[in-house]
Amino acid sequence: MNIKQSSVRVTRWHGSQHPTFSTITRDMKKEGLRPYMWVNAPNHRYGVRTHGYDKVLYVVEGTVEISLPDSNQRMNLRAGDRVDIPAGVRHGTIVGANGAKCVEAAVARQS
């Protein structure tokens, strides 16, 4: 299931097995991405920001809320869910009550 929110795309995990770091990073590498992992404590907040690159983020464990202040929308991501955020889209992030482990990558520009 895909959800489009102001050019931001969320893809829900639909595999029969629980998502793992190795499964997710393998899939990202097949797309030509160079993923890295980050971990945050419960309720950590990242202020609203933009990036000069397209961003792909998967939640490996826990939950993350992505807010899009320009469209007044929020999306809750759980383990295995993916969000694609185009360059220049303002977004904020709140880590869930149990913390989160995520894998993300910048999408390389085609020349």
C-alpha positions in Angstrom: 0.0 0.0 0.0 1.4 3.4 -1.0 0.3 6.7 0.5 1.2 9.9 -1.2 1.4 13.0 0.9 2.6 16.3 -0.7 5.0 14.4 -3.0 6.2 12.3 -0.1 5.6 8.6 -0.6 5.1 6.0 2.2 5.3 2.3 1.4 4.0 0.0 4.1 5.9 -3.2 4.9 4.1 -6.2 3.4 6.5 -9.0 3.8 5.5 -12.2 5.7 8.6 -12.0 7.9 9.5 -9.2 10.4 11.8 -6.7 8.6 15.5 -7.0 9.5 18.4 -4.6 9.0 20.0 -7.0 6.5 16.9 -7.5 4.5 16.2 -3.8 4.3 19.8 -2.8 3.5 20.0 -5.5 0.8 16.9 -4.1 -0.9 18.3 -0.6 -0.7 21.6 -1.6 -2.2 19.8 -3.3 -5.1 18.4 0.2 -5.8 21.9 1.6 -5.9 21.6 3.3 -2.5 24.3 3.5 0.2 22.3 3.0 3.5 23.5 3.9 7.0 21.8 3.2 10.3 20.8 5.5 13.1 19.3 4.8 16.5 17.5 7.3 18.7 16.1 7.2 22.2 12.4 7.4 22.9 10.6 10.7 22.0 13.7 12.2 20.3 12.7 15.1 18.0 14.3 16.4 14.9 13.2 19.9 14.1 11.7 20.9 10.8 14.3 20.8 8.0 14.9 20.2 4.3 17.6 18.4 2.4 19.3 19.2 -0.9 18.8 15.5 -1.9 16.0 13.0 -2.1 15.9 10.9 1.0 14.8 7.3 1.6 14.2 6.1 5.1 13.1 2.7 6.5 12.1 2.0 10.1 13.8 -1.2 11.2 12.6 -1.2 14.8 10.2 1.0 16.8 8.1 3.8 15.4 8.7 7.3 13.8 6.3 10.1 13.1 7.1 12.3 10.1 5.3 15.7 10.0 4.9 17.8 6.9 4.2 21.3 8.2 3.5 22.9 4.8 0.6 20.5 4.2 -0.3 20.1 7.9 0.1 16.3 7.6 1.6 13.6 9.7 2.4 10.0 9.0 3.2 7.2 11.5 5.8 4.6 10.4 6.4 1.3 12.0 9.0 -1.5 11.4 9.5 -2.1 7.7 7.8 1.0 6.5 9.6 3.2 4.0 9.3 6.9 3.3 10.7 8.7 0.3 11.1 12.5 0.8 12.0 14.6 -2.2 14.7 17.3 -1.9 13.4 20.5 -0.6 10.3 19.1 1.2 10.1 20.5 4.8 9.7 17.7 7.3 10.1 17.0 11.0 10.6 13.7 12.9 9.5 12.4 16.3 10.8 9.1 17.5 8.2 6.9 19.1 7.9 6.0 22.8 10.1 2.9 22.5 12.8 4.5 20.5 13.7 3.7 16.9 16.3 2.1 14.7 16.2 3.4 11.1 18.2 3.0 7.9 18.4 5.8 5.4 20.2 6.9 2.3 20.4 9.9 -0.1 19.3 9.2 -3.6 22.2 9.8 -6.1 21.3 12.4 -8.8 21.3 11.0 -12.3 23.7 12.9 -14.6 
